[in-house]
Amino acid sequence: MSDSFSIRLYDHARDARDFAALNYRTFRDSIPPEEPIDEDFFRSHHKWLLERYTPWDGARNTILVAEVGGRYAGHCWISTQTDFFTRVEEPWIFDISVMPPFRKRGLGSAMLKAAQDFLKERGFKHVGLQVVAHNAAARKMYEKFGYTPHAISLRRAL
């Protein structure tokens, strides 16, 4: 990476706008391209998700922010998820996102490593995440870090 970068904790007053905009973009990109969605519905759904999961609530979530040259370059949103089968609540990475101008520089990998270290230091043994099937680059990064399938969702068109 040619630019120096740092990873710090989220500051709501400073980061809320950049976080919401990048999370919206990533969430929108998670919808497979062949599946059209009403944009007004999507905007209201994203707003509802942020209100429901309150990423800025430090008691429920941790967000790591990557900066390049003092600019917001990406984030890693860590929270918890209850395993559908075991009902065990475990740490879960909700979102790793990097702003387009800063992609392909190792920021996603650096944030993933920082998140894993953060959780390990707190005594956790596992962390989960979900990646959409059409995001091959993200899947490749997660596999490089040793992530393996825990459950696989399947679906088909009718």
N, C-alpha and C positions, 0 to 999 in steps of 0.2 A: 504494500500500500504506500503510495507516494505521500499522501497527506497524513499528518499525525492525527490520531483519533483518541478519544477517551470515552469511557463508559461510566455513567453516574446514575444516581437515583433520580427518578422523576420528580419534578417540581410543578405542581398543578398550575400555579399562577404563570409560570414561564412556558410550560410545555403543552397545556391543554389543547390549544388550537392545532399545533403541528401533530400531536398525537391523534386527535379525532380525524383530521384530514387523511393522514397516512393509514390509519386503521380502516377508514371508510374505503379507501382505494384497494387495500389488500383484501378486505372482505368482499368488495365488489368483484375483484379479480378471481376470487375463489369460486364464483359461479361459472360452471363450464360454459365456454363460448357458444355452444350450440343450444343453450337453454335461455331463451329470452325471458326477461323479467321487467315488470313495470317499474320505471325509475322512481316515480313518486312513492310507490309502495316500498321500494328498496330504501329510499331515504328515511321514511318514517320507521321502518324496521330497524335500521342501523341506529337511529336516535333511541328507540326503545331498548336496544341491546346495551348501549352505553349507560342508559339510566338504570337498567336492571342489574348490570354487573359492575357498575361504578368503579371503573379502573383506578380512579384517583383515591379510593378508600384504602388507605394504607393498612388498615386492620384486616382487609380481605385480599389485597392484591399487592404485588410489587412490580414496578415497571423500571426496567433499566433503559437508559437513554444513551444512544451513541451520538457523539458529536465529532464533527470533522471541522477543524479550524474554527471552533466555537459555534458552528451551525448544527441545528438538529438534523441528524442524518438517518436516524432509525430508532426503533425501540423493541424491547422484548417484554411482553406482558405475561407475568406469572401469577397464577391464582390456584384454585383447587377444583377438582372434579371428582365426583363420586363414581367409582367403577360400577358399570351397569350390572355386572355379574356378582361381584364380591361385596358390593356396597361399601367398600373401603374408600375413604376420601384421601386423595393423594395430590401432590403438586402437579400442576398441569400448565403447559405453556400454551396460552391462548393465541398469541400472535407474536411472530418475529417479522418485522418489516423494515426494509431499507428504502429510503428515498431513491428514485431512479438515478439521479446523478452520482450516487455513492455506491451503486451496486457493482458487484464483481471485484471488490477490493478487500474481501475478507471480514467485513463488518458483521454479517449474519453469523458466521462461524465464531467470531469473537464474542458476540452477545450470547450465543448458545453456550459457549464454554463458561462465560461469566455467570449465566443463570444456573448451570449445573454446579459450579463451585459454590454459589450463594446457597443453594439448597443442600448440598453436601455438608457445608459448614453448620447448617442448622439441624443436622442429624437425619435428613431424609435419605431413604435407600433407593427410591425410584422417582422418575418424573415421566409424565406422559405428554403426548401432543397428538394432534391430528393434522394430516396434510391431505389436500385434495388430490385426486388421482392424476389430474392433468398438469400438476405442478412438478414436473420432472426434476427441475433444478433443486427445489427444496427437498424432495425425496432423496436425491443424491447426497446432499449435505447431511441430512439426518442419518442416513445409512453410514456415511463416513464417520460419524460420531458414535456409531454402535447401536442406533435405534433399530429395532426389529418390530415386525407387526405383532400387535397384542390382540387385536380384533380387526376383522376386515368387513366393511360394509359392502354389500352388493346390491345392485338394482338393475332393472331393465325397463325399456320403454314398452308400453302396452299398445 
